[in-house]
Amino acid sequence: MSADPVMAVLRVRVPADVDPGVVEAELTRAFWKRSVTAELALLPSLEPAARVGEGGLRQHGFVAVLRAARPRGERKLTGVAEKAARKRLRRAFGPESNARVRLVRSGGETAAGWRSMRGTPHRI
């Protein structure tokens, strides 16, 4: 196990009227309570006009660099992050809100993630 940073993609579904900046703040707060530091960057929407999905929810994507205070495996870290994010979003925005966290694996996906976080691909 390692305390190295882990890059992950977060997909969250929240009510359409919630600002993505507020979602980012809630996620940061949720991770902090679980002793996980996170650096988040909102992914631009791929749709020309952001549409509201079923149930009045809108999906947002974030690239995150996660690091635990104590060494944990990558899977354990993303599991803790997902559980914390779900719990916080449901408390803040209602029971229909949801979050999914998955590790970034492929080389192209990692490079795109670094660019969205830092502007150029490089390690933290």
NORQUI-V152542 format. One record per pair of residues at least 12 apart in sequence whose ideal C-beta (glycine too) atoms are under 10 Angstrom apart, sorted by the first residue. I is the first residue (numbers start at 1). J is the second residue. Records with the same first field share a line. If there is no record, write none. Layout:
I: J + J
This chain:
1: 68 + 70 + 71 + 72 + 73 + 74 + 76 + 77
2: 67 + 68 + 71 + 72 + 73 + 74 + 77
3: 67 + 68 + 69 + 70 + 71 + 72 + 77
4: 67 + 68 + 71 + 74 + 123 + 124
5: 37 + 38 + 39 + 64 + 65 + 66 + 67 + 68 + 77 + 123 + 124
6: 36 + 64 + 65 + 66 + 67 + 68 + 72 + 73 + 74 + 75 + 77 + 78 + 81 + 101 + 103 + 104
7: 39 + 63 + 64 + 65 + 66 + 74 + 103 + 104 + 105 + 109 + 110 + 113 + 114 + 117 + 124
8: 38 + 40 + 62 + 63 + 64 + 65 + 66 + 74 + 77 + 78 + 81 + 82 + 100 + 101 + 102 + 103 + 104 + 113
9: 43 + 61 + 62 + 63 + 64 + 78 + 100 + 101 + 102 + 103 + 104 + 109 + 113
10: 23 + 24 + 27 + 38 + 40 + 42 + 43 + 60 + 61 + 62 + 63 + 64 + 66 + 78 + 81 + 82 + 85 + 99 + 100 + 101 + 102
11: 43 + 59 + 60 + 61 + 62 + 98 + 99 + 100 + 101 + 102
12: 24 + 26 + 27 + 57 + 58 + 59 + 60 + 61 + 62 + 85 + 86 + 89 + 93 + 97 + 98 + 99 + 100 + 101
13: 53 + 54 + 55 + 57 + 58 + 59 + 60 + 89 + 93 + 96 + 97 + 98 + 99 + 100
14: 26 + 56 + 57 + 58 + 59 + 60 + 89 + 90 + 92 + 93 + 94 + 96 + 97 + 98 + 99
15: 52 + 55 + 56 + 57 + 58 + 93 + 94 + 96 + 97
16: 50 + 51 + 52 + 53 + 55 + 56 + 57 + 58 + 59
17: 52 + 56 + 58 + 93
18: 57 + 58 + 60 + 89 + 92 + 93 + 94 + 97
19: 60
20: 40 + 42 + 43 + 45 + 50 + 58 + 60 + 61 + 62
21: 42
22: 92 + 93
23: 40 + 42 + 58 + 60 + 62 + 85 + 88 + 89 + 92 + 93 + 97 + 99
24: 38 + 40 + 41 + 42 + 60 + 62 + 64
25: 40 + 92
26: 85 + 88 + 89 + 91 + 92 + 93 + 97 + 99
27: 40 + 60 + 62 + 64 + 81 + 84 + 85 + 88 + 89 + 92 + 99 + 101
28: 40 + 64 + 88
29: 84 + 88 + 92
30: 81 + 83 + 84 + 85 + 86 + 87 + 88 + 89 + 91 + 92 + 99
31: 64 + 66 + 67 + 68 + 80 + 81 + 84 + 85 + 88
32: 84
33: 84 + 87 + 88
34: 68 + 69 + 77 + 80 + 81 + 83 + 84 + 85 + 87 + 88
35: 67 + 68 + 69 + 70 + 72 + 80
36: 64 + 66 + 67 + 68 + 69 + 72 + 77 + 78 + 80 + 81 + 84
37: 65 + 66 + 67 + 68 + 69
38: 62 + 64 + 65 + 66 + 67 + 81 + 84 + 85
39: 62 + 63 + 64 + 65 + 66 + 67 + 117 + 118 + 124
40: 62 + 63 + 64 + 65 + 66 + 117
41: 61 + 62 + 63 + 64 + 65 + 113 + 115 + 116 + 117 + 118
42: 60 + 61 + 62 + 63 + 116
43: 60 + 61 + 62 + 63 + 112 + 113 + 116
44: 61 + 116
45: 58 + 59 + 60 + 61
46: 61
47: 59
54: 96
55: 94 + 96
56: 94 + 96
57: 93 + 94 + 96 + 97 + 98
59: 98 + 100
60: 99
61: 100 + 116
62: 85 + 99 + 101 + 116
63: 104 + 109 + 110 + 112 + 113 + 114 + 115 + 116 + 117
64: 78 + 81 + 85 + 101 + 104 + 113 + 117
65: 104 + 113 + 114 + 117 + 118 + 123 + 124
66: 78 + 80 + 81 + 101 + 103
67: 124
68: 80 + 81
74: 103 + 105
75: 103
77: 101 + 103
78: 100 + 101 + 102 + 103
79: 101
80: 101
81: 99 + 101
82: 98 + 99 + 100 + 101 + 102
83: 99 + 101
84: 99 + 101
85: 97 + 98 + 99 + 100 + 101
86: 98 + 99 + 100 + 101
87: 99
